[in-house]
């Protein structure tokens, strides 16, 4: 067995070992190219499984890069047009980015839905949807805006992946505190979550959620919201049910 086959087997074993990935239910295509770049392709149950799969694969010795072709199972199957419309509505209705221009790619044509109202720096978000994958390009003025736009796209139930290519201008240094504030903001924006009873801490991009929720559904939704935030590597859910 050559080194390439060994690495692929090690990656496969690592993914099978974590039950949260559900590898046996959702087998993936795993290929290592001659340069040591790993290609992961397939559909997983949710964003948590996707991020965990990428983390475990990256930790295997000999993997020097990953091409991410992992998709998540949509909560509701939708065509690209419906996904695009729902992302459009979510961005246009979000008050935190109401000074941002919004442009959509539709049938090869770029539609300007709203001109940028920002002075300097200019804020503009371009949206494209292809096979359930939402791509966000353009520029925003803060990491919080970048993260919020990404989560709004993830919240569309037909989205299978979100590629967040938004550039932050001027460049802003990221930190655990910045990630924590973004997670708190997202929880506050979710109408199904009582964010004021949830404590958020972040250490080395690992988010810990503590506090009280009414049931398993609220706990799971809060955890998924945290996973959706760009830059979060792992989520530790310590939420307890109120008695």
C-alpha positions in Angstrom: 0.0 0.0 0.0 1.5 3.4 -1.0 1.5 6.5 1.2 -1.5 8.0 -0.6 -3.7 5.0 0.1 -2.6 5.0 3.7 -3.5 8.6 4.2 -7.0 8.1 2.6 -7.5 5.1 4.9 -6.4 7.2 8.0 -8.8 10.0 7.0 -11.7 7.5 6.5 -11.0 5.9 9.9 -10.9 9.3 11.6 -14.3 10.2 10.1 -15.8 6.9 11.0 -14.6 7.3 14.6 -16.7 10.4 15.2 -20.4 9.4 15.4 -21.4 13.1 14.9 -20.2 12.9 11.3 -22.4 9.9 10.5 -19.9 8.5 7.9 -21.7 5.1 7.8 -25.0 6.8 6.8 -23.3 9.4 4.6 -20.3 7.8 2.9 -17.9 10.3 1.4 -15.6 10.3 -1.6 -12.0 10.8 -0.3 -9.2 11.3 -2.8 -5.6 12.5 -2.2 -3.8 14.1 -5.2 -0.1 13.7 -5.8 0.6 17.1 -4.0 -1.0 15.9 -0.8 -4.2 17.9 -1.2 -7.2 16.0 0.0 -10.6 16.2 -1.8 -13.7 15.5 0.3 -16.9 15.2 -1.6 -20.4 14.1 -0.5 -23.4 15.1 1.5 -23.6 15.2 5.3 -26.5 15.7 7.7 -25.6 19.3 8.9 -23.0 22.0 9.3 -21.6 20.4 12.4 -20.8 17.2 10.6 -19.3 19.1 7.8 -16.9 21.2 10.0 -16.0 18.2 12.1 -15.2 16.2 9.0 -12.9 18.9 7.7 -11.2 19.2 11.1 -10.5 15.5 11.5 -9.2 15.2 7.9 -6.9 18.2 8.3 -5.4 16.6 11.4 -4.2 13.5 9.5 -0.4 13.5 8.8 0.5 14.1 5.2 -2.6 16.2 4.4 -1.3 19.6 3.3 -4.6 21.0 2.1 -8.2 20.2 1.6 -10.6 20.8 -1.3 -14.0 21.1 0.4 -16.8 19.7 -1.8 -18.9 18.7 1.2 -22.6 19.7 1.1 -25.2 19.5 3.8 -28.6 17.9 3.5 -31.2 20.7 3.0 -33.9 21.0 5.6 -36.3 21.6 2.8 -35.4 20.8 -0.8 -35.4 24.0 -2.9 -34.4 25.0 -6.4 -31.7 27.6 -6.8 -34.2 30.3 -7.7 -36.1 29.9 -4.5 -32.9 29.8 -2.4 -31.7 33.0 -4.2 -35.0 34.8 -3.5 -35.0 33.8 0.2 -31.3 34.9 0.6 -32.2 38.2 -1.1 -35.1 38.8 1.2 -33.1 38.0 4.3 -30.3 40.4 3.3 -32.7 43.2 2.3 -34.7 42.9 5.6 -31.6 42.8 7.9 -31.3 46.2 9.5 -27.6 45.7 10.5 -26.6 45.8 6.8 -29.2 48.2 5.4 -26.5 50.4 4.0 -25.0 47.6 1.9 -25.7 47.2 -1.8 -27.2 43.9 -2.7 -26.6 42.3 -6.1 -27.8 38.9 -7.4 -26.6 36.7 -10.2 -29.7 35.5 -12.1 -29.4 33.5 -15.3 -26.0 35.0 -16.0 -27.2 38.5 -15.4 -26.4 40.7 -12.4 -29.4 42.3 -10.9 -28.9 45.4 -8.6 -31.5 45.1 -5.9 -30.1 47.9 -3.7 -27.4 50.4 -4.3 -24.8 50.9 -1.5 -25.7 53.6 0.9 -22.3 53.4 2.7 -19.8 56.3 2.3 -16.3 54.9 2.9 -15.7 52.0 2.8 -18.3 50.9 0.3 -20.4 48.0 1.3 -21.7 45.6 -1.3 -22.8 42.0 -1.3 -23.0 39.8 -4.4 -25.0 36.6 -4.2 -24.9 33.6 -6.4 -26.6 30.2 -6.0 -25.5 27.1 -7.8 -26.8 23.6 -7.0 -27.9 24.8 -3.5 -24.5 26.4 -2.7 -24.7 30.1 -1.8 -21.7 32.2 -2.6 -21.3 35.6 -1.1 -18.7 38.0 -2.6 -18.1 41.7 -2.3 -17.0 43.7 0.7 -18.3 44.7 4.1 -17.1 47.0 6.9 -16.7 44.5 9.7 -16.2 40.8 10.5 -19.6 40.9 12.3 -21.3 41.9 9.1 -19.5 39.2 7.2 -20.5 36.6 9.7 -24.1 37.8 9.9 -24.5 37.7 6.1 -23.2 34.1 6.1 -25.6 33.0 8.8 -28.6 34.6 7.0 -27.7 32.5 4.0 -27.3 29.3 6.1 -30.7 29.9 7.6 -32.4 29.5 4.2 -33.6 25.9 4.6 -32.7 24.9 1.1 -29.0 25.9 1.4 -26.5 23.1 1.1 -23.4 25.1 1.7 -22.3 28.8 2.1 -19.1 30.0 0.6 -18.4 33.3 2.4 -15.9 35.2 0.3 -16.8 38.7 1.7 -13.8 40.9 2.1 -13.6 43.0 5.3 -12.4 46.6 4.4 -10.5 47.9 6.2 -8.8 44.7 7.4 -9.9 43.7 10.9 -8.0 41.4 13.2 -10.0 38.4 14.2 -10.2 37.2 17.8 -12.1 34.9 20.2 -13.9 38.0 21.5 -15.0 38.9 18.0 -16.3 35.4 17.4 -18.1 35.5 20.7 -19.9 38.7 19.9 -20.9 37.4 16.5 -22.4 34.2 18.0 -24.3 36.3 20.6 -25.6 38.5 17.8 -26.8 35.5 15.8 -28.5 34.0 18.8 -30.3 37.3 19.4 -31.4 37.4 15.8 -32.9 33.9 15.9 -36.6 34.3 17.0 -36.7 30.7 18.2 -33.9 31.2 20.7 -34.0 33.0 24.1 -30.5 34.4 23.8 -30.5 36.2 27.1 -30.4 32.9 29.0 -27.4 31.6 27.0 -23.8 32.4 27.9 -21.2 32.3 25.1 -17.5 31.9 25.6 -14.8 31.2 23.0 -11.3 29.9 23.3 -9.2 29.2 20.2 -12.3 29.4 18.0 -14.1 26.8 20.1 -17.5 28.0 21.2 -19.0 26.9 24.5 -22.7 27.4 25.1 -24.0 27.4 28.7 -27.3 28.3 30.3 -31.0 27.2 30.1 -33.2 26.2 27.3 -36.8 25.0 27.3 -36.2 21.8 25.3 -33.9 19.8 23.0 -35.1 21.6 20.0 -34.0 25.0 21.3 -30.6 23.5 22.4 -30.0 22.0 19.0 -31.0 25.2 17.2 -28.7 27.3 19.4 -25.8 24.9 18.7 -26.4 25.0 14.9 -26.5 28.8 15.0 -23.1 28.8 16.6 -21.7 26.3 14.0 -23.0 28.5 11.2 -20.8 31.4 12.3 -17.8 31.8 10.0 -14.5 31.0 11.8 -16.0 28.7 14.5 -14.0 25.4 14.5 -16.0 23.6 17.2 -19.0 24.0 19.4 -19.4 22.6 23.0 -23.0 22.4 24.0 -23.5 22.6 27.8 -27.0 23.9 27.6 -29.4 22.5 30.3 -33.1 22.1 30.3 -35.0 24.3 32.7 -36.8 22.4 35.4 
